[in-house]
Amino acid sequence: MELRFLGACSEVGRSAVALRAGGKCVLMDYGVLLDDEIGFPAHIPAKEVDAILLTHAHLDHSGLIPLFYIRNGIPVHAVEPTFKFSDLLIKDFLHLSGYYLPYEYVDLKGMMGHAVGHRYSEPFEINGIEVTFLNAGHIPGSCQILIEAEGKRLLYTGDFNTKPSRLLSGADRAPSDLDAIVIESTYANEDHPDREELEKEFVSRCREVVERGGTVLVPAFGVGRSQEVLLILEAHGFDYPVYVDGMALDAIELLAGHPESLRDFELFERAVRNARWINDWRERRLAVKTPSVIISPAGMLKGGAAVFYMESISQDERNAIYLVSFQIPGTPGSILLDKKRFVIKGKERKVLAEVDKFAFSSHCGRSDLETTLSKLDGRAKVFVVHGAEGNCERLASWASGELGLEAHAPRPGDIHKIG
């Protein structure tokens, strides 16, 4: 068994790992880097790939997969609603960035035409390679990939979260008898606050803002985080208007057809029923004048309706902007947190509204990552990916120094043999 690392090496973005076994090759994820410029993983010829395994729909894991369908018909495997979310996200990606992408809508259609859906914990075979998808607890449909081939066992975690949230159950625990693990490290440097206490504080702060006549803008990822925030407000009896906008609404409609992917479908239905859906610009202009909570993509404030809301909400000190999504350094959301400034109509301006961050993460924190690794037996090789600002190296060093495991923070193009 051989691993080739194509992306997500010491960065958050362009996740891609190629695994070769028994003369066959499976590609696990093939995403993009969403920065000032779109970044792609290292190239792998389509003719070398026998199958693609997709952990979840976020673009940093899925965004370049349509490239394989310009001339080819490679099967792509995942757990629904991953394909539905991928179709939604990649269509939007094409709409916003099509000029910069090496594929078109027809290639996305080709990808969807070769989609093969699976259930969690039900093994299937690809040319002698046995694959099992395990729940990853990250977004609906997200999975970890367990591979058994040539007498070896490997787990690719993708993005995973072992703690339950309002939206999802926690990830399945990794098997202990692995020969290798490819593990994310997004939060290898910090633990998340207690979830229940954080939820209470968030809802209390939202209530304070609304009761003083202000509006709370919650920029959030359209798939996963927006619905999580909606459920948190409902679970804690928030009885003021809650608006939902943009892609978050499309994701809600898709999730309504997949109750099996949610932890508490009754809570989801109740929250959706009580929310106010934004359908046009007139309703957006009304929402910003209403003491309320507005949940809207994009989570890093790089686009979407949230940028429109920022124009008015940011300039009134009665209002608040509560960030709830991971902020890649250098993005507008990251700059807002660090400097309390935001570009409005081409000019950077000071933000007068209250600004804060609530870490409703759907990734493992440091202790959860370390616990996962500490349960492995001594033969497991560890490969740490999907971490910025030294987090890959930090977790690999911990695994080596504290657990005595052979651990690596691979570079793009690195090849490692298992066994």
C-alpha positions as CSV (number, residue, x, y, z in Angstrom):
1,M,0.0,0.0,0.0
2,E,1.3,3.4,-1.0
3,L,0.1,6.9,-0.2
4,R,0.8,10.0,-2.3
5,F,-0.1,13.4,-0.8
6,L,-1.5,15.9,-3.3
7,G,-2.8,18.6,-1.1
8,A,-3.9,19.9,2.4
9,C,-0.2,19.7,3.4
10,S,0.4,22.2,6.2
11,E,-2.6,24.2,5.0
12,V,-6.4,24.1,5.2
13,G,-7.6,23.5,1.6
14,R,-7.2,21.4,-1.5
15,S,-7.5,18.0,0.3
16,A,-6.4,15.2,-1.9
17,V,-4.6,11.8,-1.2
18,A,-4.0,9.0,-3.7
19,L,-3.8,5.5,-2.4
20,R,-2.3,2.6,-4.5
21,A,-2.8,-1.0,-3.7
22,G,-2.9,-4.2,-5.8
23,G,-2.1,-2.2,-8.9
24,K,-5.2,0.0,-8.4
25,C,-5.5,3.7,-7.4
26,V,-8.3,5.3,-5.4
27,L,-8.3,9.1,-4.9
28,M,-9.6,10.3,-1.5
29,D,-11.0,13.9,-2.0
30,Y,-9.8,16.4,-4.6
31,G,-10.6,19.9,-3.4
32,V,-9.5,23.5,-3.9
33,L,-7.9,26.1,-1.8
34,L,-10.2,29.1,-1.3
35,D,-7.9,32.1,-0.8
36,D,-7.4,35.3,-2.7
37,E,-6.7,33.0,-5.7
38,I,-8.1,29.5,-6.1
39,G,-5.5,26.9,-5.4
40,F,-5.4,23.4,-6.9
41,P,-3.9,20.2,-5.5
42,A,-1.0,18.4,-7.3
43,H,-2.1,16.9,-10.6
44,I,-2.9,13.2,-11.0
45,P,-3.8,11.9,-14.5
46,A,-7.4,10.7,-14.8
47,K,-6.2,7.5,-16.5
48,E,-4.4,6.5,-13.3
49,V,-7.5,6.8,-11.1
50,D,-9.8,3.8,-10.7
51,A,-12.3,5.4,-8.3
52,I,-12.8,8.5,-6.2
53,L,-13.9,8.5,-2.6
54,L,-15.4,11.8,-1.3
55,T,-15.5,12.4,2.4
56,H,-18.0,15.4,2.3
57,A,-19.3,18.2,0.1
58,H,-17.2,21.2,1.2
59,L,-15.3,22.7,-1.7
60,D,-11.9,22.2,0.0
61,H,-12.6,18.5,-0.4
62,S,-14.8,18.3,-3.5
63,G,-14.2,21.4,-5.6
64,L,-11.9,19.9,-8.3
65,I,-13.5,16.5,-8.7
66,P,-15.5,17.5,-11.9
67,L,-12.2,17.8,-13.7
68,F,-12.1,14.0,-14.0
69,Y,-15.3,14.0,-16.0
70,I,-14.2,16.0,-19.0
71,R,-13.4,12.8,-20.9
72,N,-13.7,10.0,-18.3
73,G,-16.3,8.0,-16.4
74,I,-14.7,7.3,-13.0
75,P,-17.1,6.1,-10.3
76,V,-17.2,8.5,-7.3
77,H,-18.4,7.1,-4.0
78,A,-19.9,9.0,-1.0
79,V,-22.7,9.0,1.6
80,E,-25.8,11.0,0.8
81,P,-26.7,13.9,1.1
82,T,-23.0,14.5,0.0
83,F,-23.8,14.4,-3.7
84,K,-26.8,16.7,-3.4
85,F,-24.7,19.2,-1.4
86,S,-21.7,18.9,-3.8
87,D,-24.0,19.7,-6.7
88,L,-25.3,22.8,-4.9
89,L,-21.9,24.0,-3.8
90,I,-20.0,23.4,-7.0
91,K,-22.7,25.0,-9.1
92,D,-22.4,28.1,-6.9
93,F,-18.6,27.8,-7.2
94,L,-18.9,27.7,-11.0
95,H,-21.2,30.7,-11.0
96,L,-18.8,32.8,-8.9
97,S,-15.5,31.5,-10.3
98,G,-16.2,29.8,-13.6
99,Y,-13.6,31.8,-15.5
100,Y,-10.8,30.5,-13.3
101,L,-11.9,26.8,-13.2
102,P,-10.7,24.1,-15.6
103,Y,-14.1,22.5,-15.9
104,E,-17.7,23.5,-16.8
105,Y,-21.3,22.7,-15.7
106,V,-21.4,19.7,-18.1
107,D,-18.5,18.1,-16.3
108,L,-20.3,18.5,-12.9
109,K,-23.2,16.8,-14.6
110,G,-20.8,14.0,-15.6
111,M,-19.6,13.7,-12.0
112,M,-23.2,13.3,-10.8
113,G,-23.9,10.7,-13.5
114,H,-21.2,8.5,-12.0
115,A,-22.1,9.0,-8.3
116,V,-22.4,5.8,-6.2
117,G,-24.1,6.2,-2.9
118,H,-23.4,4.1,0.2
119,R,-24.5,3.8,3.8
120,Y,-22.3,4.1,6.9
121,S,-20.6,0.9,8.1
122,E,-21.5,-1.2,5.0
123,P,-18.3,-2.4,3.3
124,F,-17.9,-2.4,-0.5
125,E,-15.1,-3.4,-2.8
126,I,-13.2,-1.6,-5.5
127,N,-11.0,-4.0,-7.5
128,G,-9.9,-5.9,-4.4
129,I,-9.7,-2.8,-2.1
130,E,-12.3,-3.0,0.6
131,V,-13.8,0.4,1.7
132,T,-16.1,1.2,4.6
133,F,-17.5,4.7,5.2
134,L,-17.7,5.7,8.9
135,N,-19.7,8.6,10.3
136,A,-17.4,11.7,10.6
137,G,-19.8,14.0,12.5
138,H,-18.7,17.0,10.5
139,I,-21.6,17.9,8.2
140,P,-24.6,15.7,7.1
141,G,-23.3,12.9,5.0
142,S,-19.6,13.4,6.0
143,C,-17.6,10.2,6.3
144,Q,-14.2,8.8,7.4
145,I,-12.8,6.3,4.9
146,L,-11.5,2.9,6.2
147,I,-9.5,1.0,3.6
148,E,-8.3,-2.6,3.8
149,A,-6.0,-3.9,1.1
150,E,-2.9,-6.1,0.9
151,G,-3.3,-7.1,4.5
152,K,-3.1,-3.5,5.7
153,R,-5.7,-1.1,7.3
154,L,-5.8,2.6,6.8
155,L,-8.2,5.3,8.0
156,Y,-8.5,8.7,6.3
157,T,-10.5,10.9,8.8
158,G,-11.3,13.7,6.4
159,D,-12.8,16.5,8.6
160,F,-14.3,14.9,11.7
161,N,-15.8,15.7,15.1
162,T,-16.2,13.2,17.8
163,K,-18.4,15.5,19.9
164,P,-22.2,15.6,19.2
165,S,-23.8,18.9,18.1
166,R,-27.4,20.0,17.8
167,L,-27.3,19.0,14.1
168,L,-25.3,15.7,14.2
169,S,-24.2,12.8,16.3
170,G,-20.4,12.6,17.0
171,A,-18.1,10.7,14.7
172,D,-17.5,7.0,14.9
173,R,-14.4,6.2,16.9
174,A,-11.4,5.2,14.9
175,P,-10.4,1.5,15.0
176,S,-7.4,0.9,17.1
177,D,-5.8,-1.8,14.9
178,L,-4.6,0.4,12.1
179,D,-1.5,0.3,10.1
180,A,-1.8,4.0,9.1
181,I,-4.0,7.0,9.8
182,V,-4.3,10.2,7.8
183,I,-5.7,12.7,10.2
184,E,-6.8,16.3,10.1
185,S,-5.3,18.9,12.4
186,T,-7.4,22.1,11.9
187,Y,-7.5,22.7,15.7
188,A,-4.5,20.9,16.9
189,N,-3.5,23.9,18.9
190,E,-6.6,24.5,20.9
191,D,-9.6,22.9,22.6
192,H,-13.1,24.1,22.0
193,P,-15.2,25.6,24.8
194,D,-17.9,23.5,26.5
195,R,-20.6,23.2,23.9
196,E,-23.6,23.6,26.2
197,E,-22.2,26.7,28.0
198,L,-21.2,28.2,24.6
199,E,-24.7,27.8,23.3
200,K,-26.2,29.4,26.3
201,E,-23.8,32.4,26.0
202,F,-24.5,32.8,22.3
203,V,-28.3,32.8,22.7
204,S,-28.1,35.2,25.7
205,R,-25.9,37.6,23.7
206,C,-28.3,37.4,20.8
207,R,-31.2,38.2,23.1
208,E,-29.4,41.2,24.6
209,V,-28.8,42.7,21.2
210,V,-32.4,42.2,20.0
211,E,-33.8,43.6,23.2
212,R,-31.8,46.8,22.8
213,G,-33.2,47.2,19.3
214,G,-30.3,45.8,17.4
215,T,-29.9,43.2,14.8
216,V,-27.4,40.2,15.0
217,L,-25.7,39.1,11.7
218,V,-24.4,35.5,11.9
219,P,-22.3,34.8,8.8
220,A,-22.2,31.1,8.5
221,F,-21.3,28.3,6.0
222,G,-24.4,27.5,4.0
223,V,-24.1,23.8,4.4
224,G,-24.0,22.6,8.0
225,R,-23.1,25.6,10.2
226,S,-26.2,27.7,9.2
227,Q,-28.5,24.9,10.2
228,E,-26.6,24.2,13.4
229,V,-27.0,27.9,14.5
230,L,-30.7,27.7,13.6
231,L,-31.2,24.6,15.8
232,I,-29.2,26.2,18.7
233,L,-31.6,29.2,18.8
234,E,-34.6,26.9,18.6
235,A,-33.3,24.5,21.3
236,H,-32.8,27.4,23.7
237,G,-36.2,28.9,23.2
238,F,-35.1,32.1,21.4
239,D,-38.4,33.8,20.8
240,Y,-37.5,36.7,18.5
241,P,-37.4,36.7,14.7
242,V,-34.8,34.5,13.1
243,Y,-34.1,35.1,9.3
244,V,-32.3,32.6,7.1
245,D,-30.9,33.6,3.7
246,G,-29.0,32.4,0.7
247,M,-27.6,28.9,0.2
248,A,-28.6,28.0,3.7
249,L,-32.2,27.8,2.5
250,D,-31.3,25.4,-0.3
251,A,-29.4,23.2,2.2
252,I,-32.4,23.2,4.5
253,E,-34.6,21.9,1.7
254,L,-32.1,19.1,0.8
255,L,-31.8,18.1,4.5
256,A,-35.6,17.8,4.8
257,G,-35.3,14.8,2.5
258,H,-32.6,13.1,4.6
259,P,-33.9,12.9,8.1
260,E,-31.6,9.9,8.7
261,S,-28.5,12.2,8.5
262,L,-29.7,14.4,11.4
263,R,-29.4,13.8,15.2
264,D,-32.9,15.3,16.0
265,F,-35.2,15.7,13.0
266,E,-38.1,16.9,15.1
267,L,-36.0,19.8,16.4
268,F,-34.9,20.5,12.8
269,E,-38.5,20.6,11.6
270,R,-39.6,22.9,14.4
271,A,-36.6,25.3,13.9
272,V,-37.3,25.5,10.1
273,R,-41.0,26.0,10.7
274,N,-40.3,29.0,13.0
275,A,-37.6,30.6,10.9
276,R,-38.4,33.4,8.4
277,W,-37.1,32.7,4.9
278,I,-35.5,35.5,2.9
279,N,-36.6,35.3,-0.8
280,D,-35.8,38.7,-2.3
281,W,-34.1,42.1,-1.9
282,R,-37.2,43.7,-0.4
283,E,-37.2,41.1,2.4
284,R,-33.4,41.7,3.0
285,R,-33.9,45.4,3.4
286,L,-36.8,44.7,5.8
287,A,-34.7,42.2,7.8
288,V,-31.9,44.7,8.5
289,K,-34.4,47.1,10.0
290,T,-35.9,44.4,12.3
291,P,-34.5,43.6,15.7
292,S,-33.7,40.0,14.9
293,V,-31.0,37.4,14.1
294,I,-30.0,37.0,10.5
295,I,-28.2,33.8,9.5
296,S,-26.6,34.1,6.1
297,P,-23.6,32.8,4.1
298,A,-20.8,33.3,3.5
299,G,-19.1,32.2,6.7
300,M,-15.8,34.0,6.0
301,L,-17.6,37.1,4.6
302,K,-16.0,36.5,1.2
303,G,-19.3,36.9,-0.6
304,G,-23.0,36.0,-0.4
305,A,-25.8,37.9,1.1
306,A,-23.9,38.4,4.4
307,V,-21.8,41.1,2.6
308,F,-24.9,43.0,1.8
309,Y,-26.0,42.9,5.4
310,M,-22.6,44.1,6.6
311,E,-23.1,47.4,4.8
312,S,-25.8,48.6,7.2
313,I,-25.4,46.3,10.2
314,S,-21.7,47.1,10.7
315,Q,-22.3,50.8,11.0
316,D,-24.7,50.8,14.0
317,E,-23.3,50.1,17.5
318,R,-26.6,48.6,18.6
319,N,-26.0,45.7,16.2
320,A,-23.7,42.7,16.5
321,I,-21.8,40.4,14.1
322,Y,-21.1,37.0,15.6
323,L,-18.8,34.8,13.5
324,V,-19.4,31.1,14.0
325,S,-17.2,29.5,11.2
326,F,-13.5,28.8,10.8
327,Q,-11.7,31.9,9.5
328,I,-8.8,31.3,7.2
329,P,-6.1,33.9,7.9
330,G,-6.4,36.8,5.5
331,T,-10.1,36.4,4.7
332,P,-12.5,39.3,5.4
333,G,-13.9,37.5,8.4
334,S,-10.4,37.0,9.9
335,I,-9.6,40.7,9.3
336,L,-12.9,41.7,10.9
337,L,-12.0,39.7,14.0
338,D,-8.4,41.0,14.2
339,K,-8.9,44.7,13.3
340,K,-12.7,45.3,13.5
341,R,-12.5,46.7,10.0
342,F,-14.4,45.7,6.8
343,V,-14.4,46.7,3.1
344,I,-17.7,48.4,2.3
345,K,-18.3,49.6,-1.3
346,G,-14.6,49.4,-2.1
347,K,-13.4,51.3,1.0
348,E,-12.1,49.8,4.3
349,R,-14.1,51.1,7.2
350,K,-14.2,50.8,10.9
351,V,-17.0,48.5,12.2
352,L,-19.1,50.1,14.9
353,A,-21.2,47.1,15.7
354,E,-20.2,44.6,18.3
355,V,-17.9,41.8,16.9
356,D,-17.3,38.4,18.5
357,K,-16.6,34.8,17.6
358,F,-18.4,31.7,18.9
359,A,-16.5,28.5,18.2
360,F,-19.3,26.2,17.1
361,S,-16.7,24.0,15.4
362,S,-17.5,20.8,13.5
363,H,-13.9,19.7,13.8
364,C,-12.1,17.9,16.6
365,G,-10.3,20.0,19.1
366,R,-6.8,19.3,20.3
367,S,-7.8,16.8,23.1
368,D,-10.1,14.9,20.8
369,L,-7.3,14.6,18.1
370,E,-4.8,13.4,20.8
371,T,-7.3,10.9,22.2
372,T,-7.9,9.5,18.7
373,L,-4.2,8.9,18.2
374,S,-3.6,7.7,21.8
375,K,-5.9,4.7,21.2
376,L,-3.9,3.4,18.2
377,D,-1.6,0.5,18.7
378,G,2.2,1.1,18.3
379,R,2.5,0.0,14.7
380,A,0.3,2.7,13.2
381,K,2.0,5.3,11.0
382,V,0.5,8.8,11.4
383,F,0.2,11.3,8.6
384,V,-1.1,14.8,9.6
385,V,-2.8,17.0,7.1
386,H,-5.4,19.9,6.9
387,G,-3.8,22.2,9.4
388,A,-2.5,25.8,9.0
389,E,0.0,27.8,11.0
390,G,2.1,24.8,12.1
391,N,-0.7,22.6,13.3
392,C,0.2,19.7,11.1
393,E,3.7,19.7,12.4
394,R,2.5,20.3,16.0
395,L,0.2,17.2,16.0
396,A,2.8,15.0,14.3
397,S,5.5,16.1,16.8
398,W,3.1,15.3,19.7
399,A,2.3,11.8,18.3
400,S,6.0,11.1,17.9
401,G,7.2,12.5,21.2
402,E,4.3,11.5,23.5
403,L,3.1,8.3,21.9
404,G,6.3,7.0,20.2
405,L,4.4,6.7,16.9
406,E,6.1,7.2,13.5
407,A,4.4,10.5,12.5
408,H,4.8,12.8,9.5
409,A,3.5,16.2,8.3
410,P,3.8,15.4,4.6
411,R,4.7,17.9,1.9
412,P,2.9,18.0,-1.5
413,G,4.1,15.2,-3.7
414,D,5.4,13.1,-0.8
415,I,5.0,9.3,-1.2
416,H,4.9,6.9,1.7
417,K,4.7,3.2,1.8
418,I,2.6,1.4,4.4
419,G,4.2,-1.9,5.5
